[in-house]
């Protein structure tokens, strides 16, 4: 089964953007809980020294754009690699 690299990249970019927006909303609504989740995802790294969030609009858009672009690139290269190995 061949994958269209652009379609997969677009899908992964859109899904990542949606997850990023949902995460940002959750951080705004439940900062303490999300801080605990972030710490657990980082294998318990001590984050209490930071104990703050940068929730500026500029940081939001930089994070949204960079995560969506990065996910798009990952999706594209996954499809290209899959198609390459599928031919073998």
N, C-alpha and C positions, 0 to 999 in steps of 0.2 A: 504494500500500500504506500503510495507516494504522498508526501505532505507538501502543501504549498507553503513555502517559507514566509511569504508576506502575510498570508492568512493566519498562520500560527503566531507570527510576531505581533500582528495587530490584536489578536485575541489575548495573548499574554500581557501586552501593554495595557489594554483596557481593563482586564481583571486586576492587574497590579494597581492601577490608578484607583479603582473602586475600593480595593482593600486599604490603600493608603488613606483615602478620604474617610472611610469608616473608622480606621484606627485613630485618625486625628480627632474625629468627633468623640470617640470614646475617651481619649486623653483629656479633652475639654470637659467632659461630663464627669469622669471618674479618675481624676489624676492619681490619687493614692493607689487605687487598685491597678491601674495601668503601669505605675512605677514598679509595683511588686511583680507584675507579669514580665516586664522588661528585664528585671533583675533575674527572674527565674529562667528566662530564655538565654541569658548570658551565664548560665551555670553558677548562679549565686555570686557573681562578681559584686563587690561592695560598691553600690552606687549612691549610698547615702551622703557622701561628700558632695556629690553634684546637687542632689535634692532640689532640682529646679527644672522647668521645661522652658524651651524657647518656642512659644506659640505665636510668634509674629506672622503676619500675612506673608511677608517676604520669605521667611523660612519655610512656610507651608508650600508656596509655589515652587521654590527651589527643590524641596524634597519630592513634591509630586512630579515635577518634570523629570528630575534625574532618575527616580525610581521607575517611571514609565518607560523612559528611553532605555535604561539598562535592561529592563524586562523585555522590551521589544528586541533588543540585540540578542539576548539569550534565546528567545523564541525563534528568531531567524536562524541562528547558528545551530540550534537543536534540530530544526527541520532539515537544514542543509546536511548536517552530519548523519541524520537518520536516512535521508535519501541516498547518501553515499554508501553507507553500510548496508542498506537494503538491496543494493545492486550486487553486492558480493555474494 
